[in-house]
Amino acid sequence: MHKMILEAADVSFIRNEREDLRNFQLGSVGIRRDGAKVFTRNSSVRVGDILSGGWSYPSAHAERKLCKMLDYHATVFVARVSKADGSLRMSRPCPSCMVALRSRKVSKCYYSINDFQYGMIDFDNNEYERVFNTHPKKVK
């Protein structure tokens, strides 16, 4: 499982927009019932704010984007990576993404906690916050 979380971490750096000023990147990988892997990353769209003259960066959550490509009983892996040092950080899906994953009938969601741990959410059995220890490994 940790190998797939590291793969999701690698996905987070695909097509990294230069204007993206966030300190963390988030990537997700899904494995469908037919064994196909689908992946996506969080994204930000540069939108000009006419009233204030500034720029805003609304984001699309990687898990929500991934849901469009999944079928039921899929497994999802999510990783958040620090741009500064390449370490894994907490990437537990937000409540809105949890609803999207549950409505898509995703079976399990694995997410990074740090370089040493990852968590699992089992939607089939309503089991939350199961934490696993692993060997440390840096992504980048």
C-alpha angles and dihedrals in degrees: 000000000000089000090059091048088054088050089053088050090054090050090056090070097050112117093357106192113229091220091056102113097180119122094222136049123207125204133178135197125196128196113206126208091262090057095252117142119223124182144183141165135219113271139197126207118210106233123180116228105218096193099052098026091232134112129250130198111211111187136215112216114239093225093053092049090047092054090069089064099044134091127206120294092025122148121229130202120195129187134180116203128195112232090209101060107359094245123147117250138187110299103168107154116258119246092262092052090046089057090049092049092047093048089051087054094239110180102210138002121201117193137181119252099174138317090291104040143041131186135218133211114199106201093182093060099027090241116155138184100017106163127203129193121223141172114281117257130166119225102211 
